[in-house]
């Protein structure tokens, strides 16, 4: 089981990421500061194991849900475009990092600004 601090470190390592609590203190929301504050990741506070919600290409989202029992439709999010990853160890660090990057890039690509850091 991956500690929350390590998962948050992976999320915060993405360029221009800011953390916010627009939905209250129960959910940390991670946004790209230069993309009109669009969110790309959410972490449910005090969840064990950690629940990480990420934006995902709809076709990939379905494949991941079929492959991993710990990848489920996004909790309180658009189920077509968001997955929640229960970080219990079924997905490795590299896979989690790849999904974070994928989510970030999806949000950044819809931004009106060009993020050269990608």
N, CA and C atoms as a LAMMPS dump frame, in Angstrom:
ITEM: TIMESTEP
0
ITEM: NUMBER OF ATOMS
354
ITEM: BOX BOUNDS ff ff ff
-5.0000000000000000e+02 5.0000000000000000e+02
-5.0000000000000000e+02 5.0000000000000000e+02
-5.0000000000000000e+02 5.0000000000000000e+02
ITEM: ATOMS id mol type element x y z
1 1 1 N 0.855 -1.181 0
2 1 2 C 0 0 0
3 1 3 C 0.893 1.234 0
4 2 1 N 0.649 2.124 -0.934
5 2 2 C 1.46 3.324 -1.11
6 2 3 C 1.009 4.422 -0.15
7 3 1 N 1.951 5.035 0.576
8 3 2 C 1.583 6.131 1.477
9 3 3 C 1.061 7.356 0.717
10 4 1 N 0.118 8.053 1.321
11 4 2 C -0.499 9.224 0.712
12 4 3 C 0.553 10.268 0.342
13 5 1 N 1.537 10.475 1.205
14 5 2 C 2.56 11.492 0.954
15 5 3 C 3.323 11.209 -0.341
16 6 1 N 3.597 9.949 -0.619
17 6 2 C 4.313 9.598 -1.849
18 6 3 C 3.443 9.819 -3.082
19 7 1 N 2.183 9.508 -2.985
20 7 2 C 1.273 9.729 -4.118
21 7 3 C 1.122 11.222 -4.367
22 8 1 N 0.935 11.99 -3.297
23 8 2 C 0.814 13.437 -3.463
24 8 3 C 2.093 14.031 -4.054
25 9 1 N 3.238 13.499 -3.679
26 9 2 C 4.506 13.973 -4.235
27 9 3 C 4.545 13.764 -5.754
28 10 1 N 4.049 12.61 -6.215
29 10 2 C 4.004 12.343 -7.658
30 10 3 C 3.094 13.344 -8.372
31 11 1 N 1.95 13.634 -7.76
32 11 2 C 0.996 14.573 -8.355
33 11 3 C 1.588 15.983 -8.385
34 12 1 N 2.148 16.406 -7.264
35 12 2 C 2.681 17.771 -7.158
36 12 3 C 3.933 17.982 -8.015
37 13 1 N 4.561 16.899 -8.47
38 13 2 C 5.742 17.013 -9.326
39 13 3 C 5.395 17.475 -10.736
40 14 1 N 4.131 17.422 -11.097
41 14 2 C 3.732 17.887 -12.425
42 14 3 C 3.846 19.411 -12.471
43 15 1 N 4.262 19.97 -13.608
44 15 2 C 4.488 21.419 -13.705
45 15 3 C 3.243 22.239 -13.369
46 16 1 N 3.47 23.333 -12.657
47 16 2 C 2.446 24.343 -12.355
48 16 3 C 1.235 23.773 -11.622
49 17 1 N 1.445 22.738 -10.813
50 17 2 C 0.353 22.13 -10.058
51 17 3 C 0.117 22.892 -8.761
52 18 1 N -1.144 23.147 -8.483
53 18 2 C -1.544 23.767 -7.224
54 18 3 C -2.581 22.867 -6.553
55 19 1 N -2.554 22.893 -5.229
56 19 2 C -3.481 22.086 -4.425
57 19 3 C -4.542 23.009 -3.847
58 20 1 N -5.783 22.533 -3.854
59 20 2 C -6.903 23.354 -3.396
60 20 3 C -7.934 22.429 -2.729
61 21 1 N -8.861 23.044 -2.008
62 21 2 C -9.945 22.298 -1.36
63 21 3 C -11.295 22.949 -1.691
64 22 1 N -11.668 23.013 -2.974
65 22 2 C -12.92 23.693 -3.342
66 22 3 C -14.185 22.95 -2.899
67 23 1 N -14.063 21.657 -2.609
68 23 2 C -15.226 20.854 -2.223
69 23 3 C -15.26 20.576 -0.721
70 24 1 N -14.411 21.262 0.045
71 24 2 C -14.335 21.029 1.478
72 24 3 C -13.067 20.28 1.838
73 25 1 N -12.87 20.075 3.121
74 25 2 C -11.614 19.512 3.612
75 25 3 C -11.475 18.007 3.403
76 26 1 N -12.484 17.343 2.862
77 26 2 C -12.426 15.894 2.671
78 26 3 C -11.735 15.459 1.383
79 27 1 N -11.556 16.399 0.424
80 27 2 C -10.971 16.036 -0.868
81 27 3 C -9.958 17.095 -1.3
82 28 1 N -8.706 16.655 -1.466
83 28 2 C -7.666 17.533 -2.008
84 28 3 C -7.786 17.499 -3.532
85 29 1 N -7.814 18.682 -4.137
86 29 2 C -7.952 18.808 -5.589
87 29 3 C -6.666 19.415 -6.136
88 30 1 N -6.129 18.792 -7.182
89 30 2 C -4.88 19.235 -7.798
90 30 3 C -5.204 19.775 -9.181
91 31 1 N -4.775 21.019 -9.405
92 31 2 C -5.107 21.727 -10.641
93 31 3 C -3.848 22.218 -11.325
94 32 1 N -3.981 22.46 -12.622
95 32 2 C -2.914 23.11 -13.371
96 32 3 C -3.195 24.603 -13.298
97 33 1 N -2.315 25.327 -12.655
98 33 2 C -2.526 26.745 -12.385
99 33 3 C -2.736 27.566 -13.654
100 34 1 N -2.038 27.223 -14.732
101 34 2 C -2.125 28.029 -15.943
102 34 3 C -3.217 27.578 -16.909
103 35 1 N -4.041 26.621 -16.524
104 35 2 C -5.1 26.142 -17.421
105 35 3 C -6.477 26.465 -16.843
106 36 1 N -6.628 27.717 -16.456
107 36 2 C -7.877 28.162 -15.852
108 36 3 C -8.227 27.338 -14.619
109 37 1 N -7.228 26.809 -13.952
110 37 2 C -7.451 26.056 -12.731
111 37 3 C -8.171 24.744 -12.92
112 38 1 N -7.992 24.1 -14.073
113 38 2 C -8.666 22.826 -14.326
114 38 3 C -8.022 21.707 -13.514
115 39 1 N -8.858 20.892 -12.889
116 39 2 C -8.351 19.813 -12.046
117 39 3 C -7.969 18.594 -12.875
118 40 1 N -6.908 17.919 -12.411
119 40 2 C -6.488 16.691 -13.072
120 40 3 C -6.352 15.527 -12.089
121 41 1 N -6.405 15.821 -10.792
122 41 2 C -6.296 14.753 -9.793
123 41 3 C -7.022 15.161 -8.521
124 42 1 N -7.555 14.171 -7.833
125 42 2 C -8.191 14.376 -6.538
126 42 3 C -7.747 13.244 -5.627
127 43 1 N -7.507 13.568 -4.364
128 43 2 C -7.185 12.547 -3.373
129 43 3 C -8.162 12.704 -2.217
130 44 1 N -8.862 11.635 -1.928
131 44 2 C -9.8 11.635 -0.815
132 44 3 C -8.99 11.597 0.478
133 45 1 N -9.196 12.576 1.343
134 45 2 C -8.465 12.646 2.607
135 45 3 C -8.874 11.493 3.517
136 46 1 N -7.923 11.031 4.306
137 46 2 C -8.152 10.005 5.328
138 46 3 C -8.703 8.687 4.796
139 47 1 N -8.424 8.375 3.54
140 47 2 C -8.849 7.077 3.008
141 47 3 C -7.676 6.102 3.073
142 48 1 N -7.984 4.894 3.506
143 48 2 C -6.97 3.846 3.58
144 48 3 C -7.52 2.618 2.894
145 49 1 N -6.974 2.142 1.803
146 49 2 C -5.856 2.737 1.083
147 49 3 C -6.264 4.047 0.406
148 50 1 N -5.259 4.754 -0.086
149 50 2 C -5.477 6.042 -0.739
150 50 3 C -6.346 5.85 -1.975
151 51 1 N -7.282 6.782 -2.155
152 51 2 C -8.13 6.806 -3.358
153 51 3 C -7.747 8.029 -4.176
154 52 1 N -7.224 7.77 -5.367
155 52 2 C -6.726 8.801 -6.276
156 52 3 C -7.603 8.825 -7.518
157 53 1 N -8.266 9.948 -7.76
158 53 2 C -9.112 10.075 -8.954
159 53 3 C -8.356 10.857 -10.014
160 54 1 N -8.391 10.33 -11.244
161 54 2 C -7.646 10.919 -12.354
162 54 3 C -8.494 10.945 -13.615
163 55 1 N -8.314 12.001 -14.398
164 55 2 C -8.97 12.08 -15.703
165 55 3 C -8.333 11.02 -16.601
166 56 1 N -9.129 10.476 -17.529
167 56 2 C -8.618 9.392 -18.363
168 56 3 C -9.361 9.375 -19.694
169 57 1 N -8.655 9.034 -20.737
170 57 2 C -9.288 8.808 -22.026
171 57 3 C -10.357 7.726 -21.838
172 58 1 N -11.571 7.946 -22.349
173 58 2 C -12.672 6.997 -22.1
174 58 3 C -12.37 5.539 -22.464
175 59 1 N -11.698 5.306 -23.587
176 59 2 C -11.39 3.93 -23.981
177 59 3 C -10.373 3.3 -23.029
178 60 1 N -9.356 4.072 -22.664
179 60 2 C -8.361 3.582 -21.719
180 60 3 C -8.994 3.363 -20.349
181 61 1 N -9.905 4.243 -19.96
182 61 2 C -10.585 4.109 -18.665
183 61 3 C -11.282 2.752 -18.572
184 62 1 N -11.985 2.371 -19.613
185 62 2 C -12.684 1.079 -19.631
186 62 3 C -11.708 -0.095 -19.578
187 63 1 N -10.614 0.006 -20.346
188 63 2 C -9.617 -1.069 -20.335
189 63 3 C -9.017 -1.254 -18.943
190 64 1 N -8.712 -0.139 -18.28
191 64 2 C -8.131 -0.215 -16.942
192 64 3 C -9.105 -0.817 -15.938
193 65 1 N -10.363 -0.445 -16.047
194 65 2 C -11.386 -1.004 -15.142
195 65 3 C -11.553 -2.506 -15.342
196 66 1 N -11.447 -2.938 -16.605
197 66 2 C -11.554 -4.368 -16.9
198 66 3 C -10.336 -5.141 -16.399
199 67 1 N -9.17 -4.514 -16.461
200 67 2 C -7.917 -5.186 -16.107
201 67 3 C -7.662 -5.219 -14.6
202 68 1 N -8.019 -4.14 -13.902
203 68 2 C -7.692 -4.017 -12.477
204 68 3 C -8.961 -3.848 -11.639
205 69 1 N -9.09 -4.644 -10.618
206 69 2 C -10.252 -4.482 -9.728
207 69 3 C -10.136 -3.23 -8.871
208 70 1 N -8.938 -2.665 -8.76
209 70 2 C -8.739 -1.457 -7.953
210 70 3 C -8.855 -0.176 -8.767
211 71 1 N -9.27 -0.281 -10.011
212 71 2 C -9.573 0.899 -10.834
213 71 3 C -11.078 0.876 -11.075
214 72 1 N -11.742 1.9 -10.575
215 72 2 C -13.202 1.968 -10.635
216 72 3 C -13.626 3.294 -11.257
217 73 1 N -14.876 3.397 -11.698
218 73 2 C -15.345 4.685 -12.24
219 73 3 C -15.163 5.791 -11.2
220 74 1 N -14.849 6.987 -11.69
221 74 2 C -14.57 8.126 -10.817
222 74 3 C -15.656 8.383 -9.79
223 75 1 N -15.267 8.427 -8.54
224 75 2 C -16.189 8.663 -7.437
225 75 3 C -16.658 10.113 -7.466
226 76 1 N -17.96 10.331 -7.59
227 76 2 C -18.563 11.673 -7.667
228 76 3 C -18.05 12.486 -8.853
229 77 1 N -17.641 11.813 -9.924
230 77 2 C -17.121 12.487 -11.119
231 77 3 C -17.782 11.879 -12.354
232 78 1 N -17.538 12.479 -13.503
233 78 2 C -18.048 11.953 -14.757
234 78 3 C -17.417 10.579 -14.986
235 79 1 N -18.215 9.544 -14.93
236 79 2 C -17.727 8.167 -14.991
237 79 3 C -17.084 7.822 -16.335
238 80 1 N -17.425 8.557 -17.369
239 80 2 C -16.841 8.304 -18.686
240 80 3 C -15.399 8.783 -18.748
241 81 1 N -15.101 9.893 -18.076
242 81 2 C -13.791 10.536 -18.218
243 81 3 C -12.899 10.455 -16.982
244 82 1 N -13.37 9.864 -15.903
245 82 2 C -12.594 9.81 -14.663
246 82 3 C -12.582 8.403 -14.074
247 83 1 N -11.411 8.007 -13.579
248 83 2 C -11.253 6.76 -12.832
249 83 3 C -10.78 7.092 -11.429
250 84 1 N -11.149 6.257 -10.482
251 84 2 C -10.578 6.312 -9.141
252 84 3 C -9.712 5.078 -8.985
253 85 1 N -8.455 5.312 -8.614
254 85 2 C -7.494 4.233 -8.391
255 85 3 C -7.379 4.029 -6.883
256 86 1 N -7.676 2.831 -6.436
257 86 2 C -7.498 2.475 -5.033
258 86 3 C -6.061 1.97 -4.923
259 87 1 N -5.211 2.755 -4.282
260 87 2 C -3.764 2.491 -4.269
261 87 3 C -3.401 1.45 -3.216
262 88 1 N -3.792 0.212 -3.491
263 88 2 C -3.583 -0.895 -2.558
264 88 3 C -2.377 -1.749 -2.922
265 89 1 N -1.718 -1.417 -4.03
266 89 2 C -0.55 -2.176 -4.453
267 89 3 C -0.753 -2.955 -5.733
268 90 1 N -1.983 -3.03 -6.239
269 90 2 C -2.216 -3.768 -7.479
270 90 3 C -1.516 -3.082 -8.651
271 91 1 N -1.54 -1.754 -8.673
272 91 2 C -0.806 -0.995 -9.686
273 91 3 C 0.526 -0.569 -9.083
274 92 1 N 1.58 -0.688 -9.861
275 92 2 C 2.91 -0.297 -9.404
276 92 3 C 3.122 1.209 -9.494
277 93 1 N 4.226 1.662 -8.926
278 93 2 C 4.559 3.083 -8.934
279 93 3 C 4.599 3.663 -10.342
280 94 1 N 5.221 2.926 -11.264
281 94 2 C 5.326 3.421 -12.647
282 94 3 C 3.961 3.56 -13.298
283 95 1 N 3.083 2.607 -13.042
284 95 2 C 1.736 2.682 -13.613
285 95 3 C 0.954 3.862 -13.037
286 96 1 N 1.068 4.068 -11.735
287 96 2 C 0.387 5.21 -11.114
288 96 3 C 0.943 6.513 -11.675
289 97 1 N 2.265 6.602 -11.792
290 97 2 C 2.891 7.813 -12.343
291 97 3 C 2.436 8.046 -13.78
292 98 1 N 2.35 6.986 -14.574
293 98 2 C 1.893 7.112 -15.965
294 98 3 C 0.449 7.625 -16.025
295 99 1 N -0.406 7.138 -15.136
296 99 2 C -1.804 7.592 -15.119
297 99 3 C -1.915 9.042 -14.664
298 100 1 N -1.076 9.451 -13.727
299 100 2 C -1.048 10.86 -13.303
300 100 3 C -0.634 11.733 -14.477
301 101 1 N 0.428 11.335 -15.166
302 101 2 C 0.908 12.104 -16.329
303 101 3 C -0.159 12.155 -17.422
304 102 1 N -0.822 11.028 -17.673
305 102 2 C -1.888 10.98 -18.685
306 102 3 C -3.002 11.967 -18.342
307 103 1 N -3.419 11.966 -17.096
308 103 2 C -4.469 12.882 -16.649
309 103 3 C -4.027 14.335 -16.828
310 104 1 N -2.814 14.619 -16.396
311 104 2 C -2.26 15.972 -16.508
312 104 3 C -2.242 16.422 -17.973
313 105 1 N -1.758 15.549 -18.834
314 105 2 C -1.65 15.909 -20.256
315 105 3 C -3.019 16.1 -20.906
316 106 1 N -4.01 15.306 -20.521
317 106 2 C -5.362 15.507 -21.044
318 106 3 C -5.886 16.894 -20.68
319 107 1 N -5.692 17.284 -19.44
320 107 2 C -6.166 18.592 -18.98
321 107 3 C -5.349 19.705 -19.623
322 108 1 N -4.036 19.53 -19.684
323 108 2 C -3.173 20.557 -20.272
324 108 3 C -3.472 20.754 -21.753
325 109 1 N -3.815 19.671 -22.454
326 109 2 C -4.074 19.782 -23.896
327 109 3 C -5.364 20.526 -24.201
328 110 1 N -6.27 20.582 -23.233
329 110 2 C -7.507 21.32 -23.439
330 110 3 C -7.376 22.778 -23.008
331 111 1 N -6.22 23.111 -22.481
332 111 2 C -5.969 24.468 -22.012
333 111 3 C -5.78 25.422 -23.197
334 112 1 N -6.125 26.667 -22.988
335 112 2 C -5.909 27.676 -24.026
336 112 3 C -4.46 28.112 -24.072
337 113 1 N -3.684 27.748 -23.051
338 113 2 C -2.277 28.087 -23.018
339 113 3 C -1.45 26.88 -23.407
340 114 1 N -0.281 27.12 -23.95
341 114 2 C 0.613 26.043 -24.323
342 114 3 C 1.597 25.821 -23.181
343 115 1 N 1.581 24.622 -22.58
344 115 2 C 2.501 24.311 -21.5
345 115 3 C 3.747 23.654 -22.085
346 116 1 N 4.8 24.392 -22.175
347 116 2 C 6.021 23.878 -22.777
348 116 3 C 6.732 22.853 -21.894
349 117 1 N 6.378 22.774 -20.614
350 117 2 C 7.033 21.853 -19.705
351 117 3 C 6.668 20.406 -19.97
352 118 1 N 5.627 20.153 -20.724
353 118 2 C 5.234 18.762 -20.988
354 118 3 C 6.329 18.137 -21.774
